[in-house]
């Protein structure tokens, strides 16, 4: 554990205490770590580092208050976990010990995002809906009321993009210089948007997907699907891919919106997928994990396991790690879907796993955090 140097700041934006952030030491996150939901703004969920099973349980820790959906983020040796009790818990990756916390005085059900020393947290049920903290000096950086946010924020360079349940997409200057643009869409937004740096792609509850210009928010294209979309959008170099509740997975050209393919998988997916080489890997409510060819949409393989999948898979090298509501974390070979390893945790897995360096981290719904690394 690092030296115990406590940094404490209390936001005083209005009369009385608003939020508290306490850290043992400043945090500075490099750009190649797990900075937001699905690792990056594309939500690729992929790292080249190979984490081969069998895995050894390194430590466990109770995260008080429990968790639901979303995901932790990771950087500078520290995990940052949103909890239902209104805290962001900071945990040292080497020891599992608490490294600090943020008391939101509200709750959050979406993954935060981090860039350099700034932590972005969507807040639910408070008098603000977005807070940005400076983890270098443990202080509130800025906050704003944008409307109800139930999706994970995107950070691309200086752009901070959020989407509200009122159907408004906002883009702010992360470094506190105000709103850059906002775009009103005709339906609610529960799907996590994605970005390739030039475009932000947003899916609405009316089943329509919109491609927005990242520089000004203009609608570049829109395409319908057959039903509402709740799953996270994922972007490859050329395509945006997302399952719809019509039990199809759709792929559209990032630049033009032109349909690339549509594949019927016969099940609903509320989570989304991960990219691995030429595959898009996702799970559904039918307890099955599917791998689709990114170029054609063809189903390369499918593997039925034990439980509904309601989290994003993550991929380390040639191994996909998938969390099930039955409590199983399963490792699958991305080439053929063969099961390589599994472990059952205490409680359902509804929060997406995280790859933290050479470790896999999962938090169960009951608030128990597990950290594994390769080795018997």
N, C-alpha and C positions, 0 to 999 in steps of 0.2 A: 504494500500500500504506500502511496506517495505520502510525503511529509504532510502533517496536519496543519495546513495553513488555511484558515477559514475566511472566505470572502462573503460578506453579507450585505445585501442591498434591499431596501424597502421602497417600492414605487409609491410616489405621493402625488399622482396625477390629479386626484381630487382630495378633498379633506379626508384624512384617515388613511389607513393602510390599504393598499390595493393588492399588491402581490409581493411575495418574498422569494428571493433566489439565494441559495446558499451553496457554495462550492468549496472543496478543500484546496483547489488549485485552479488557475485559469485553464480553459479548454480551447484549443485551436485545432480545427478539423481540416485535414487535407482533402483535396477534391476527389480522390480515388477510393474513398471509404463508403460506408452505407449511409449516404447523406439524406435520404428521404425514402418514402414508400417505394419498394421495388428497386432500391439502390440509387436510382438516378431519375432524371425527369422523363426519360423514356419508359420507366418502370420495367426495365429489361429483366431484373431479378437474377442477373448472371455475373459471375466472376470467373476469371480464368484459373484461379488457384484451385487445385484439385484437393478435395477433402474426401478421402476414400474411407468407407467403412471397413471393418467395424469401428465404432466410435466408443470412446471412454467418457463416462460422465465425470466432468472435472469439478463442478460445484453446483449447488442449488441455492436459491434464495427466495424468501417470501417477499412478494411485492404487495404491501398492504393496500387494501381497497379493491383488489381484483382488476381485471381488464376485460375488454370485449374485442372489438375489431381494431383495425389499424395495424400499426407496426412500431416496434422500437426503431431508433436510428443509432448509428455507431460512428465514433471517430475519436482519435487521440487516446485510444485505450479505454474509452468510457462509453457505456450503453446509456441511452436516454429513453425511458419507458413511460408512456402515458398511462395513467390509471383512472379508474372510475371515481376515486376519492378526491380527484381534483389536483393531483400532484404529478409532476414529471420527476421520476426517480432516476438519479444518476448512479450507475453501478460500475465499479472497477472490473474490467474484463478478466484480469489475471486472478483476482481473489474472490470476486463475487461480493465484496464489501461495498456498502453505500459510500458514494463519492460526493453526494450533495443532493439537492432537491429544488424544485420550483413549486411553490404553493400558488396555484392559479386562483384560488377562491371561487372556482367554478369547475366544470368538468370538460373533458374532451374525449371524443370517440374516434378521432382520426389521427393518423400518424403526423408527427411534427416533421420539420425539415431543418437542416443545419448547413451553414456555409461559413467557413473560416471560424470566427468566434461568435457568430450570430445564430440563435435558436429561434425558429418560427413555430408558433403553436396556435392552431385553431381552437377557439374557446366556445363551448356550447353552454347556453343558459345564463350567461353573465351580461353585464352592460357593455362589454366590448366583445368582438368576435375574432380578433386577430391580435396576437401579441408577439413582439420581437424582443428577445433578451440578448444582452451582450455578456458572453461567458468569459470575456477577458477580465472584466472588472466587476462581474456579478451585479448587473444593473438592468433595469428596464430600459430598452432602447427606444421603442415607440409602440403605440397600440392604436387600434381603430375599430369602429363599429361598421361592418360591411353588410350586415344581414346574417342570417343563420348559415353557418358553414359546417357541413358534415363530410366534407371531402378533404383530402390531404393537399397541402400547399405545394406548389412547384417553385423551385428556385433555379433560374437559368441566368448565369452571370449576375447582373444587377436587377433582373426582372423577378418579381415575386407575384405569382398568379394564384388566385383563389376563386372558387366558384361557390355560389350560394344556393340554398334550396328555393330561393325566389327566382332563379334562372339568370342571375347576373354574374358575369365573369369580370373580375377586377384584376388589373395589373398595376402593381406599385413599384416604386423604386425601393429596393431592399434597404438601401442606406439612408432611408428617412427623408427623401426629397419629394414625397407626395405621390398621388395617383398619376399614372402615365396614361391609362385609358380604362374604360369599362364598356362592356357590350352586353346588352339585354337580349336574352334568348327567350323563346316563347313557352318554355316548360321548365319544370324543376330539375335540379341537377343533384344526383346522388352518386354518380359515377366519378371516379377519380380521373381528372384530365391528365393528359400527357403532352410532352413537347419534345421536338427535335432541335430546338433552338431557333428555328425560323417560323414555325407554326405551333400554336397550341390547339390540340384537338379535344373537343368537349362533346360528351354524349348526354342527351337529356332523357327525361322520363317518358317523353312522347316517342322514343325510339329513333330520333333523328340525331345524326352525328354532324358536328360543325367543325370546319377547319378555319382557324382565326389567324390573322397576321400578327406575329408577336410584337411587331413594332408599333402597331396602332389599333389592334383589335378588330379590324375590318373582317367581315365574313368572306372568306375566299371560296368556300364551297360548302355544300350540305348534302347529306345522303340519308335516306330513310332505311330503317330496318323494320322487321315485322312486329316488334313489341318493345316494351320499355327496356332500358339498359341501366343496370345497377353495377355491373362489373367494371373493374379498372381497365382503362385503355392502355394498350402497350404499343410502342412504336419501334419498328426496325428501321434500317436505313432508308427504306422506300415505302413501307406500308404501316398503316395503323390497323391494329387487330383487336377485336372485342367480341365477346359472346353477347347475344341478345336473349331476352326471355322467351323468344319464339323457338329456342333450342337450336338455333344456328349460330355459327361463328362467322363473323364478317371480316373481310380485309379490304381496305381502300388505299389508293395511292395517296401518300402524304401531301403531295404538291397539288394534285388536281381533284382529288376526291373520287376519281374514277374507280368503280368496283373492280377488284382484282379476283376475288373468289368468294363463295359462300358455301359453307360445309354444315350439313345437318348432323348433329351429334346425338340428338334424341334425349337431351336432358338440359335442365337449366343450370346456368353457372352464375352465381352472384359475386364471384371473386375476380376472376380474370386469370391470366397466365404469365408465363416466363419464357424468354427466348433462350435457346440453346443451340448453337451452330445453325442448322437449317430447320429447326423445329420450334413450334409453339406448343408449350405444355400447359395443360389446365385440368382442373378437376370439376366435377359436377355433383348434383344432388343425387345421382344414381350410384354413388360410392365408387365411381370409376375415374381414373386418370387417363387423359387422352394426349397423344402427341400428333400434331398436324404439321405437314410439310409447309413451311412458310411461303414458298413460291407457288404451290398448287392448291393448298388446302386439303390435300388427301390425308386421310387418317393413316399414319405410319404404324401406330400401335395403340392399344388400349389395355389397361390393367385394372381389374376390379379388386379393391382392397376392402378395408373395414371401416365404413363410415362416410358421411357426407363431407365434401371438401368445401370449406367456406373461406379459405385463405389463399393468398398468392403462393405458388410454389417458388422455391429458390434453387438455383443451379450452380454448383461448384465444379468446374471442369466437366467431367462426363457423368456426374451424379446429380439427380434431381431430388430435393428434399421436400416432402409434402406433408402438411399437417391435416389431420382428420378430426371431425367433431367427436369421434369415438375415443379420442385421446392418444391416438397413435401418431408418432412421427415416423415416416417411412422413407427409406432411401431407395431410389429406382435408377437403374442403368438407363441413360437417355437414348441409347441405341435401340433397345428392344423392350423396355419397360420391366425387365426382370427385377424382382425385389432383392436388394442386397443386404438390407438391415432394417430393423424396426425397434421402437421402444415406446412403451405406453406411459404417459404422464398422468398426474393426478388432476383430472378435469378435462373438459373439452379444449381443443385447440381452435380458437377463432381469431387469434392474432397471428399475422403472418410471421414466419420464421425470419431470422436475420443471419447473414454470414458476417462474422466479425473476425477479420484476419483469417486464421486457420481454424476457427471455431464455428459451430452452429449453435444458435441461441433460440430457445422457444419459451414463451410464457403461456401457461395454461389459464383458462378462464377463472380458475380459483386464485390466481395470483402467484403461482409457484413458477419461478424462473429456473430453467435448466440450461447448462452450458456443457457441450460436448466437444471433444477434439479427437483426431484419429488415434487409435491404439486400443489394445485389449483392456 
